[in-house]
């Protein structure tokens, strides 16, 4: 039960963060937003980590660094795929890989969630795809972009590396506090900074965006910290699919706050997400 609740906190945190970041990214490129929010997240977690405590070990820092490296590379490739390809394909394919690969890894490692949980996992995978569907355009607003071979590779690569981030977080030992998360944010900050420098986008965002950046940084720490602790108390296969349901929170906010229309696919996805969480909770 604890792992499920923490995974839900992570999913909500990721979803709200994506909503806030998405609103802000309408005014400035997403990469410029991330290169500010990631270092701020690092400073916040360094401030909180001593209060949480925990033992600093080489293995925990190594897994934290691996998670940060995978996450930094994943966000880079994901934004590239969204910029060049159709969001209606890129988003659900990436989400399915993020949710599905950790499930397979967990099963290979010997996890056996039980019959009801298997049904919940299947519903969650379907829900992830449905709630992640976007309009048939790219982030630049270009209508009907092509799903080229390059976009396909970027989409698959981002999904796989996001999934590897989940797997690495699952390997963080219990009792090490937030120090592995600090290492993760350090490595991911370095990755996105190097990418931004190479793209000529290593620029400070406008002043009016800093409240959004601060909000996303706080949500980032809450979501990643909750997910890391969830992995320490639950199965990789179960925690990962619940954490991957974060698009449902984004869709809910877009509907209630911005008044965006939600199509039938997303409505079905939201219902399936609730059913999946309920089944996994009972099975746990």
Backbone bond lengths (Angstrom), bond angles and torsions (degrees), N, CA, C in turn:
res aa  C-N    CA-C-N  psi(-1)  N-CA   C-N-CA  omega(-1)  CA-C   N-CA-C  phi
1 X - - - 1.464 - - 1.533 111.04 -
2 X 1.337 117.18 -42.94 1.462 120.76 -179.92 1.522 111.27 -59.72
3 X 1.330 116.18 -44.07 1.460 120.35 -179.12 1.524 111.04 -63.02
4 X 1.330 117.01 -40.21 1.469 120.98 -179.77 1.521 110.18 -65.09
5 X 1.332 117.59 -45.16 1.462 120.92 -179.95 1.526 111.37 -62.69
6 X 1.332 116.86 -43.12 1.460 120.40 178.37 1.530 111.03 -64.84
7 X 1.326 116.70 -39.56 1.463 120.20 177.94 1.521 111.10 -64.39
8 X 1.341 116.75 -36.80 1.466 120.66 176.25 1.525 110.98 -65.54
9 X 1.332 116.53 -41.48 1.464 120.28 175.75 1.524 110.08 -58.95
10 X 1.330 116.27 -42.68 1.463 120.82 178.86 1.523 110.71 -63.21
11 X 1.332 117.06 -44.67 1.464 120.63 -179.21 1.523 111.12 -62.25
12 X 1.326 117.00 -43.77 1.464 120.40 178.15 1.528 110.23 -64.61
13 X 1.334 116.17 -43.04 1.462 119.81 178.82 1.516 112.43 -60.71
14 X 1.333 117.02 -45.95 1.463 121.08 177.32 1.528 110.59 -62.09
15 X 1.328 116.54 -43.35 1.461 120.37 -177.49 1.513 112.71 -64.62
16 X 1.337 116.95 -45.76 1.467 120.76 178.28 1.527 110.15 -65.14
17 X 1.326 116.31 -40.57 1.461 120.61 178.36 1.524 111.24 -60.45
18 X 1.333 116.65 -43.97 1.459 120.37 178.43 1.524 111.31 -63.18
19 X 1.337 116.74 -37.42 1.463 120.55 178.77 1.524 110.62 -64.84
20 X 1.331 116.39 -49.66 1.463 120.65 -179.49 1.529 110.55 -63.36
21 X 1.348 115.94 -45.15 1.456 119.72 178.48 1.517 112.32 -64.09
22 X 1.345 116.24 -36.51 1.458 120.13 178.91 1.516 112.03 -65.59
23 X 1.333 116.48 -40.91 1.467 120.42 177.55 1.524 110.02 -63.46
24 X 1.334 116.38 -44.22 1.463 120.28 -179.51 1.526 111.56 -67.81
25 X 1.341 117.13 -34.47 1.462 120.76 -176.97 1.526 112.61 -71.07
26 X 1.329 116.72 -7.95 1.457 119.35 173.28 1.526 110.68 -73.03
27 X 1.332 116.01 -16.20 1.465 120.58 -178.35 1.530 112.35 -105.75
28 X 1.320 116.85 -20.35 1.463 120.67 -178.89 1.523 107.98 -150.33
29 X 1.321 117.08 153.55 1.465 121.48 -178.34 1.529 110.41 -57.78
30 X 1.333 115.75 142.16 1.461 121.24 -175.93 1.527 111.76 -58.26
31 X 1.331 117.18 -38.19 1.461 120.24 -178.26 1.522 111.52 -63.97
32 X 1.327 117.34 -38.57 1.470 120.61 177.45 1.520 110.65 -65.25
33 X 1.321 116.47 -31.91 1.459 120.96 177.90 1.525 110.32 -69.14
34 X 1.322 116.79 -44.50 1.462 121.88 -176.85 1.520 111.96 -66.84
35 X 1.345 117.50 -38.50 1.471 119.03 -177.69 1.522 111.74 -67.92
36 X 1.322 117.08 -13.43 1.461 120.20 174.09 1.521 111.26 -96.07
37 X 1.333 117.25 -39.65 1.471 119.94 -175.64 1.525 112.29 -73.00
38 X 1.340 118.03 -35.85 1.465 120.06 -178.29 1.532 112.42 -64.50
39 X 1.348 119.51 -51.05 1.472 118.46 177.88 1.524 112.81 -61.23
40 X 1.342 116.77 -35.30 1.460 119.06 177.97 1.534 110.05 -65.70
41 X 1.336 116.83 -38.25 1.465 120.61 175.01 1.521 110.87 -60.00
42 X 1.325 116.32 -39.78 1.468 120.92 178.61 1.528 110.72 -61.41
43 X 1.324 117.12 -45.16 1.466 120.46 179.55 1.528 110.81 -63.62
44 X 1.323 116.76 -39.45 1.461 120.01 -179.54 1.521 111.67 -66.29
45 X 1.327 116.63 -43.93 1.465 118.94 -177.84 1.529 110.40 -69.82
46 X 1.331 117.82 -32.55 1.465 120.59 175.67 1.526 111.43 -66.39
47 X 1.330 116.37 -30.48 1.464 120.14 178.03 1.526 111.58 -74.89
48 X 1.334 116.67 -33.64 1.467 121.09 -175.75 1.519 112.64 -89.25
49 X 1.329 117.64 -30.70 1.464 122.07 -173.73 1.532 113.68 -54.79
50 X 1.341 119.84 -42.64 1.470 118.18 178.89 1.522 113.09 -62.62
51 X 1.333 117.43 -29.35 1.463 120.85 179.45 1.523 111.21 -73.07
52 X 1.324 116.51 -33.71 1.458 121.39 179.48 1.519 110.90 -75.11
53 X 1.338 116.06 -33.64 1.454 120.52 -179.17 1.509 111.68 82.02
54 X 1.323 115.97 -157.73 1.456 120.42 -178.76 1.516 111.63 107.18
55 X 1.310 115.67 153.36 1.463 122.01 -178.63 1.520 110.16 -86.28
56 X 1.326 115.67 134.01 1.461 121.19 176.47 1.525 108.12 -89.24
57 X 1.314 117.20 115.02 1.461 121.54 -179.56 1.517 110.22 -123.87
58 X 1.316 115.41 156.88 1.457 120.09 179.91 1.515 112.52 -63.95
59 X 1.324 117.19 -40.19 1.468 120.10 -178.17 1.523 111.41 -68.12
60 X 1.341 116.86 -39.90 1.467 119.01 -179.90 1.526 111.16 -66.18
61 X 1.329 116.65 -39.90 1.461 119.69 178.09 1.532 111.36 -68.15
62 X 1.334 115.95 -35.34 1.469 119.98 178.99 1.522 110.91 -65.75
63 X 1.338 116.73 -44.54 1.457 119.63 178.12 1.520 111.02 -67.94
64 X 1.321 116.99 -35.48 1.456 119.93 175.28 1.521 111.52 -62.94
65 X 1.328 116.18 -42.97 1.464 120.58 178.02 1.522 110.87 -63.51
66 X 1.330 116.59 -40.49 1.470 120.36 178.51 1.525 110.93 -63.01
67 X 1.341 116.42 -42.06 1.458 120.19 178.49 1.521 111.06 -63.72
68 X 1.317 117.08 -42.37 1.466 120.80 179.52 1.513 112.27 -66.37
69 X 1.335 116.34 -40.44 1.464 119.94 178.29 1.526 110.32 -63.34
70 X 1.327 116.75 -46.87 1.468 120.38 179.28 1.525 111.23 -62.70
71 X 1.327 116.53 -42.44 1.461 120.11 -179.86 1.513 112.89 -65.68
72 X 1.339 117.26 -40.28 1.453 120.69 179.30 1.520 112.37 -65.32
73 X 1.325 116.44 -44.22 1.469 120.92 177.70 1.524 110.39 -66.11
74 X 1.346 116.48 -39.48 1.465 121.14 -178.75 1.514 111.69 -62.06
75 X 1.331 117.03 -45.52 1.462 119.68 -178.06 1.519 110.56 -66.53
76 X 1.326 117.20 -34.24 1.464 121.44 176.94 1.524 109.91 -62.99
77 X 1.317 118.33 -52.48 1.465 121.70 -178.45 1.529 111.55 -66.35
78 X 1.331 117.12 -35.34 1.466 120.60 -179.62 1.526 110.77 -64.77
79 X 1.330 116.69 -45.19 1.459 119.87 178.89 1.523 111.51 -64.77
80 X 1.334 116.60 -35.73 1.459 119.26 176.35 1.524 111.13 -64.16
81 X 1.335 116.34 -43.04 1.465 120.39 179.19 1.522 110.74 -63.57
82 X 1.332 117.44 -41.64 1.456 120.83 179.46 1.525 111.80 -67.01
83 X 1.327 116.14 -33.80 1.467 120.27 -178.94 1.523 112.10 -71.43
84 X 1.338 117.41 -29.50 1.461 120.86 -173.95 1.520 113.85 -105.85
85 X 1.326 118.17 -22.92 1.457 121.13 -172.90 1.510 113.62 -120.45
86 X 1.330 116.86 177.10 1.467 121.79 -179.98 1.526 111.65 -75.14
87 X 1.326 116.45 126.37 1.455 120.48 179.87 1.522 111.57 -62.29
88 X 1.342 116.98 -29.08 1.454 121.14 -179.11 1.518 112.75 -63.55
89 X 1.340 116.88 -18.62 1.462 121.65 177.26 1.524 110.92 -106.94
90 X 1.332 116.15 -45.65 1.464 121.26 -175.33 1.525 111.72 -60.91
91 X 1.331 117.85 -48.46 1.468 121.04 -174.78 1.524 113.38 -63.77
92 X 1.347 119.58 -51.60 1.472 118.20 -178.62 1.517 113.87 -67.89
93 X 1.340 118.09 -35.10 1.470 119.96 178.73 1.524 109.85 -65.03
94 X 1.336 116.27 -44.93 1.461 119.90 177.89 1.522 111.04 -60.94
95 X 1.333 116.58 -45.92 1.466 120.75 -178.88 1.519 111.62 -61.23
96 X 1.334 116.42 -40.00 1.463 119.54 179.91 1.528 111.26 -64.14
97 X 1.325 116.84 -41.17 1.468 120.77 178.58 1.526 110.89 -66.60
98 X 1.330 116.31 -40.97 1.469 120.28 179.61 1.523 110.87 -61.15
99 X 1.332 116.11 -40.43 1.459 119.58 -179.28 1.518 112.93 -81.61
100 X 1.338 116.45 -38.14 1.460 120.18 -171.28 1.515 115.29 -79.33
101 X 1.330 117.70 -40.29 1.470 120.01 -176.45 1.526 112.22 -62.19
102 X 1.342 120.09 -46.79 1.469 118.42 177.14 1.523 113.33 -60.56
103 X 1.343 116.63 -32.60 1.469 119.21 176.64 1.515 110.13 -62.29
104 X 1.329 116.47 -46.67 1.465 120.45 179.17 1.524 111.07 -63.11
105 X 1.324 116.98 -41.49 1.469 120.33 179.02 1.524 110.01 -61.91
106 X 1.336 116.13 -43.84 1.460 119.86 178.81 1.510 112.56 -60.61
107 X 1.332 116.54 -42.64 1.459 120.12 179.67 1.521 111.21 -66.79
108 X 1.339 117.31 -38.69 1.463 121.10 177.85 1.528 110.58 -63.84
109 X 1.332 115.90 -35.12 1.465 120.44 -179.57 1.528 112.70 -77.81
110 X 1.335 116.08 -2.27 1.462 118.77 175.08 1.508 116.35 107.31
111 X 1.328 118.74 4.85 1.458 120.18 178.40 1.530 110.25 -70.43
112 X 1.315 116.59 136.97 1.455 121.98 178.20 1.534 108.10 -133.90
113 X 1.322 116.85 89.90 1.469 120.77 -172.39 1.527 115.13 -66.07
114 X 1.318 119.42 -28.40 1.464 121.58 -175.86 1.517 111.14 110.87
115 X 1.345 117.63 158.87 1.468 121.95 -173.79 1.529 114.18 -56.98
116 X 1.343 117.30 -48.10 1.463 120.09 -178.33 1.525 111.25 -64.11
117 X 1.321 116.57 -38.97 1.461 120.43 178.68 1.525 111.42 -66.22
118 X 1.332 117.28 -36.02 1.468 120.24 177.08 1.526 110.49 -61.56
119 X 1.322 116.53 -41.39 1.462 120.08 177.32 1.526 110.00 -63.89
120 X 1.343 116.09 -42.37 1.457 120.57 177.67 1.512 112.19 -61.28
121 X 1.332 117.35 -40.38 1.460 121.40 178.08 1.525 110.32 -63.14
122 X 1.329 116.46 -44.29 1.469 120.33 179.88 1.526 110.79 -61.44
123 X 1.344 117.14 -44.58 1.459 120.54 178.45 1.527 111.14 -64.37
124 X 1.343 116.32 -38.61 1.458 120.07 179.76 1.523 111.61 -64.39
125 X 1.325 117.44 -39.81 1.464 120.46 179.04 1.534 110.72 -63.80
126 X 1.326 115.92 -41.32 1.466 119.62 176.95 1.525 110.46 -65.03
127 X 1.336 115.56 -42.46 1.468 120.60 -179.29 1.520 111.35 -62.42
128 X 1.321 116.56 -41.81 1.468 120.87 179.75 1.519 110.90 -57.33
129 X 1.329 116.58 -44.92 1.465 120.54 -179.61 1.523 110.91 -64.94
130 X 1.330 117.09 -44.26 1.462 120.79 -175.87 1.524 112.27 -67.62
131 X 1.330 117.65 -44.54 1.464 119.44 -176.96 1.517 112.10 -76.96
132 X 1.336 117.63 -13.28 1.458 121.09 -179.75 1.524 112.87 -90.15
133 X 1.330 116.70 -6.59 1.463 119.55 -177.67 1.518 110.65 -64.56
134 X 1.337 115.89 134.46 1.460 122.88 179.58 1.515 109.49 -119.70
135 X 1.324 116.15 178.24 1.459 120.82 176.64 1.521 110.10 -68.83
136 X 1.307 116.24 161.31 1.466 121.76 -176.95 1.522 110.55 -83.20
137 X 1.334 115.50 65.26 1.459 121.29 176.24 1.512 108.06 -151.46
138 X 1.341 116.87 175.31 1.461 119.25 177.27 1.523 109.55 -103.22
139 X 1.336 116.61 -179.07 1.459 119.19 -176.40 1.514 112.36 -67.67
140 X 1.326 118.01 -19.11 1.456 121.10 177.74 1.523 111.80 -84.50
141 X 1.336 117.37 -3.61 1.444 120.81 177.83 1.510 114.53 90.02
142 X 1.319 117.47 5.52 1.457 120.55 179.63 1.516 111.20 -71.60
143 X 1.329 116.56 129.57 1.454 119.97 -176.58 1.518 111.45 -79.08
144 X 1.339 116.43 141.10 1.454 124.59 174.15 1.541 113.64 52.36
145 X 1.326 118.56 52.80 1.466 119.80 174.33 1.522 110.14 -69.10
146 X 1.306 116.72 155.67 1.459 120.98 -176.09 1.524 111.13 -88.02
147 X 1.328 115.70 144.24 1.463 121.73 174.59 1.530 107.13 -89.44
148 X 1.324 115.56 79.27 1.455 122.09 -175.21 1.528 111.02 -75.73
149 X 1.322 115.85 173.34 1.463 120.48 177.46 1.521 110.92 -60.49
150 X 1.328 116.78 -40.25 1.467 120.82 179.06 1.530 110.45 -62.93
151 X 1.333 116.52 -44.93 1.462 120.07 179.46 1.529 110.26 -63.91
152 X 1.326 116.53 -38.99 1.468 120.33 178.52 1.520 110.91 -61.07
153 X 1.336 116.55 -46.09 1.460 120.29 179.13 1.532 110.90 -62.36
154 X 1.339 117.03 -43.45 1.466 120.81 179.31 1.527 110.86 -63.20
155 X 1.325 116.77 -40.01 1.463 121.44 179.80 1.525 111.50 -63.66
156 X 1.322 115.34 -50.23 1.472 119.88 179.88 1.523 110.69 -63.97
157 X 1.331 116.27 -43.01 1.467 119.99 -178.81 1.517 111.56 -63.00
158 X 1.330 117.15 -40.99 1.469 119.56 179.37 1.527 110.69 -67.09
159 X 1.330 117.10 -40.88 1.461 119.77 178.30 1.517 112.34 -63.02
160 X 1.334 116.36 -41.91 1.465 121.05 -179.56 1.525 110.56 -66.64
161 X 1.324 117.39 -43.74 1.471 119.65 -178.17 1.526 111.70 -70.62
162 X 1.338 117.49 -35.41 1.471 119.08 172.71 1.535 110.02 -60.95
163 X 1.335 116.37 -42.59 1.461 120.91 179.10 1.528 111.05 -63.16
164 X 1.329 116.26 -39.84 1.461 120.33 177.67 1.526 110.94 -64.08
165 X 1.318 117.21 -32.26 1.465 120.38 175.11 1.524 110.16 -61.80
166 X 1.347 116.69 -43.46 1.461 120.66 177.39 1.533 110.68 -61.30
167 X 1.323 116.15 -45.01 1.462 120.54 -178.62 1.526 110.58 -62.68
168 X 1.343 116.99 -42.43 1.466 120.81 179.23 1.521 111.08 -64.23
169 X 1.332 117.38 -40.54 1.468 120.53 178.40 1.524 111.11 -63.73
170 X 1.319 116.09 -34.49 1.466 120.38 178.22 1.520 111.62 -65.40
171 X 1.322 116.71 -25.98 1.467 121.03 -177.65 1.537 112.56 -83.74
172 X 1.325 117.70 -7.58 1.470 120.33 179.21 1.525 109.30 -66.14
173 X 1.324 118.56 125.02 1.471 120.68 -176.98 1.527 112.27 -66.61
174 X 1.309 115.62 151.56 1.461 120.86 176.68 1.527 109.85 -71.30
175 X 1.327 115.97 150.56 1.464 121.03 177.12 1.513 114.31 86.17
176 X 1.344 117.73 11.96 1.473 120.45 -178.78 1.526 112.07 -106.17
177 X 1.343 116.50 8.65 1.455 120.70 174.48 1.515 113.58 61.75
178 X 1.330 115.29 -144.22 1.460 121.67 -178.05 1.524 113.34 -98.74
179 X 1.334 116.76 4.40 1.466 119.12 -178.05 1.532 112.74 -62.29
180 X 1.335 119.79 -38.52 1.472 118.44 175.63 1.527 112.49 -62.87
181 X 1.336 116.87 -33.58 1.464 120.62 177.95 1.522 110.41 -67.45
182 X 1.333 116.88 -37.05 1.461 120.08 175.97 1.525 110.72 -61.93
183 X 1.322 116.87 -42.76 1.463 120.38 177.63 1.528 110.62 -64.46
184 X 1.328 116.58 -38.74 1.468 120.53 178.69 1.524 110.79 -62.07
185 X 1.320 116.83 -44.22 1.454 119.51 -179.97 1.523 112.17 -69.82
186 X 1.323 117.51 -30.24 1.464 120.23 176.16 1.523 110.52 -64.71
187 X 1.318 117.02 -49.37 1.465 119.87 -177.61 1.529 111.53 -68.26
188 X 1.326 118.02 -40.16 1.466 119.63 179.33 1.528 111.01 -67.33
189 X 1.339 117.05 -34.68 1.464 120.06 176.91 1.526 110.98 -64.49
190 X 1.324 116.14 -40.06 1.459 120.02 178.22 1.530 110.77 -64.79
191 X 1.332 116.30 -41.17 1.470 120.17 -178.97 1.521 110.97 -62.44
192 X 1.344 117.21 -51.85 1.465 119.65 -176.01 1.526 111.16 -68.95
193 X 1.331 118.01 -28.91 1.462 120.38 177.42 1.522 110.95 -68.46
194 X 1.333 116.39 -42.44 1.472 120.08 177.61 1.525 110.28 -63.66
195 X 1.328 116.49 -42.81 1.470 120.49 178.69 1.525 110.62 -62.43
196 X 1.332 116.52 -44.95 1.464 120.36 -179.97 1.521 111.45 -64.63
197 X 1.323 116.54 -37.58 1.457 120.26 177.85 1.519 110.81 -63.58
198 X 1.324 116.15 -43.27 1.457 120.19 178.71 1.511 112.95 -65.27
199 X 1.353 116.08 -30.62 1.466 120.81 -179.25 1.520 112.48 -90.20
200 X 1.343 116.62 1.85 1.459 120.17 -178.80 1.513 113.47 69.11
201 X 1.351 116.98 27.58 1.466 121.38 -176.67 1.526 112.51 -118.44
202 X 1.328 116.59 18.54 1.457 120.20 179.53 1.534 109.02 -81.02
203 X 1.340 114.17 69.42 1.452 122.38 -175.95 1.518 109.76 -125.28
204 X 1.320 116.24 148.21 1.457 120.26 179.05 1.523 109.69 -72.96
205 X 1.340 117.46 132.26 1.470 119.87 178.66 1.525 111.49 -64.27
206 X 1.326 118.18 159.87 1.471 121.10 177.64 1.526 111.88 -57.96
207 X 1.314 115.61 151.39 1.467 120.93 -175.73 1.518 112.53 -58.94
208 X 1.347 117.19 -36.16 1.463 119.65 -175.85 1.523 113.09 -68.01
209 X 1.338 117.45 -12.90 1.460 120.53 179.78 1.527 113.23 -90.71
210 X 1.312 118.15 -9.00 1.460 119.51 -174.84 1.531 113.97 -64.33
211 X 1.347 119.77 -32.83 1.477 117.42 172.92 1.527 112.15 -61.07
212 X 1.353 117.75 -38.69 1.465 120.94 176.01 1.530 110.44 -64.48
213 X 1.320 115.75 -43.39 1.461 120.50 -178.97 1.528 110.83 -62.76
214 X 1.333 116.44 -43.15 1.468 120.07 178.81 1.529 110.62 -63.32
215 X 1.330 116.73 -41.59 1.456 120.22 178.38 1.516 112.63 -62.48
216 X 1.331 116.10 -43.76 1.464 120.31 178.71 1.521 110.95 -65.41
217 X 1.332 117.43 -37.64 1.465 120.85 179.09 1.527 111.32 -62.45
218 X 1.325 116.36 -42.38 1.472 120.33 178.35 1.529 110.14 -65.56
219 X 1.325 116.41 -46.05 1.467 120.55 179.23 1.520 111.09 -62.10
220 X 1.320 116.25 -36.15 1.459 121.33 179.42 1.530 110.87 -61.22
221 X 1.315 116.85 -44.63 1.464 120.82 179.38 1.521 110.87 -67.02
222 X 1.326 117.08 -43.70 1.464 120.88 179.63 1.523 110.58 -61.37
223 X 1.344 116.58 -47.89 1.462 120.88 -176.29 1.522 111.59 -66.34
224 X 1.321 117.10 -49.48 1.464 119.95 -177.96 1.519 111.98 -68.46
225 X 1.335 116.89 -37.29 1.460 119.42 176.88 1.521 111.37 -64.72
226 X 1.336 116.46 -43.76 1.469 120.31 178.89 1.517 111.28 -63.27
227 X 1.347 116.48 -41.06 1.464 119.24 -179.75 1.525 111.35 -66.30
228 X 1.321 116.66 -41.15 1.457 120.11 -179.95 1.529 110.83 -62.26
229 X 1.337 116.66 -44.11 1.464 120.00 178.35 1.524 111.17 -69.00
230 X 1.333 117.38 -32.71 1.464 120.62 176.72 1.520 110.73 -63.49
231 X 1.318 116.48 -42.43 1.461 120.39 178.09 1.525 111.37 -62.37
232 X 1.332 116.86 -31.85 1.458 120.17 -179.23 1.533 112.04 -74.27
233 X 1.340 116.80 -16.31 1.469 120.44 -178.58 1.526 113.01 -114.40
234 X 1.322 117.69 -1.36 1.459 118.78 -176.13 1.512 112.79 -147.27
235 X 1.327 115.25 176.91 1.457 121.60 -178.61 1.527 111.17 -74.72
236 X 1.313 115.15 143.87 1.465 121.40 175.90 1.522 110.47 -57.04
237 X 1.321 117.04 -42.85 1.464 121.86 -175.84 1.526 112.43 -64.60
238 X 1.335 118.13 -34.15 1.454 121.19 -178.10 1.521 112.18 -86.59
239 X 1.316 116.58 -46.43 1.466 120.56 -177.66 1.523 111.14 -63.19
240 X 1.328 116.40 -40.08 1.467 120.02 -175.55 1.524 111.99 -64.08
241 X 1.342 117.64 -41.65 1.471 118.41 -177.89 1.525 111.40 -70.15
242 X 1.319 117.86 -33.00 1.459 119.50 177.01 1.518 110.15 -70.83
243 X 1.321 116.59 -43.61 1.461 119.81 177.11 1.516 112.70 -60.80
244 X 1.332 116.37 -32.64 1.465 121.03 -178.51 1.522 112.92 -76.57
245 X 1.327 118.08 -3.72 1.460 121.20 178.16 1.527 112.55 -82.89
246 X 1.333 117.18 9.98 1.462 121.03 -177.39 1.535 114.76 -55.41
247 X 1.361 120.49 -29.52 1.472 117.73 179.02 1.528 113.12 -59.97
248 X 1.330 117.59 -23.52 1.462 119.99 179.23 1.522 110.69 -62.91
249 X 1.338 117.40 -40.36 1.469 120.88 178.14 1.521 110.73 -66.71
250 X 1.330 117.02 -38.85 1.461 120.70 178.27 1.520 111.12 -63.17
251 X 1.334 116.19 -45.15 1.465 121.39 179.51 1.529 110.46 -62.74
252 X 1.331 116.96 -42.37 1.464 120.98 -179.45 1.523 110.86 -61.73
253 X 1.325 117.30 -42.27 1.461 121.01 178.58 1.525 111.26 -68.33
254 X 1.321 116.77 -41.28 1.466 120.11 178.89 1.522 110.90 -61.09
255 X 1.321 116.01 -33.53 1.463 120.63 -179.89 1.520 111.58 -74.75
256 X 1.330 115.99 -47.93 1.463 120.44 -174.23 1.527 113.11 -78.79
257 X 1.322 117.41 -36.98 1.464 120.94 -175.58 1.528 111.94 -89.99
258 X 1.328 116.23 -46.65 1.472 120.06 -176.29 1.523 113.03 -96.19
259 X 1.331 116.30 -10.15 1.457 119.36 179.74 1.512 114.16 70.69
260 X 1.342 116.96 24.84 1.455 120.21 -179.88 1.531 110.83 -70.41
261 X 1.316 115.23 147.21 1.465 120.65 178.83 1.524 110.17 -75.17
262 X 1.317 116.49 136.29 1.457 122.28 177.66 1.521 108.33 -110.45
263 X 1.325 116.39 119.21 1.456 120.91 -178.57 1.508 112.42 -73.84
264 X 1.323 117.33 171.24 1.474 121.39 -178.11 1.523 113.41 -61.37
265 X 1.347 117.42 -34.40 1.458 120.33 179.25 1.523 111.00 -60.21
266 X 1.307 115.68 -45.40 1.464 119.73 -179.06 1.517 112.08 -68.96
267 X 1.335 116.40 -35.89 1.473 118.88 177.18 1.529 110.53 -61.81
268 X 1.316 115.73 -45.21 1.468 119.93 177.37 1.525 109.94 -61.32
269 X 1.326 115.99 -42.05 1.457 120.29 179.44 1.517 112.58 -60.90
270 X 1.332 117.36 -39.63 1.465 120.83 178.88 1.528 110.72 -64.40
271 X 1.332 116.48 -42.11 1.461 120.63 179.03 1.525 110.38 -64.35
272 X 1.330 116.56 -44.08 1.460 120.33 179.59 1.533 110.84 -64.52
273 X 1.323 116.63 -35.22 1.468 120.00 178.79 1.520 110.74 -62.49
274 X 1.332 116.58 -44.58 1.467 120.85 178.71 1.531 110.41 -62.84
275 X 1.328 116.00 -43.90 1.464 120.12 179.74 1.528 110.90 -63.51
276 X 1.338 116.46 -40.60 1.470 120.70 -179.29 1.520 111.21 -63.34
277 X 1.331 116.38 -45.46 1.464 120.11 179.60 1.522 110.26 -62.39
278 X 1.334 116.74 -41.69 1.468 120.02 -179.86 1.528 110.92 -61.89
279 X 1.329 117.07 -43.78 1.463 120.50 -179.78 1.522 111.77 -64.92
280 X 1.325 115.72 -44.31 1.468 119.43 -179.01 1.521 110.81 -66.11
281 X 1.349 116.44 -36.20 1.454 119.82 178.20 1.522 111.43 -64.48
282 X 1.321 115.97 -45.30 1.472 119.95 178.37 1.521 110.29 -62.60
283 X 1.332 116.24 -41.87 1.466 120.32 -178.34 1.526 111.95 -67.77
284 X 1.320 116.17 -24.46 1.468 119.44 -179.24 1.518 111.46 -82.05
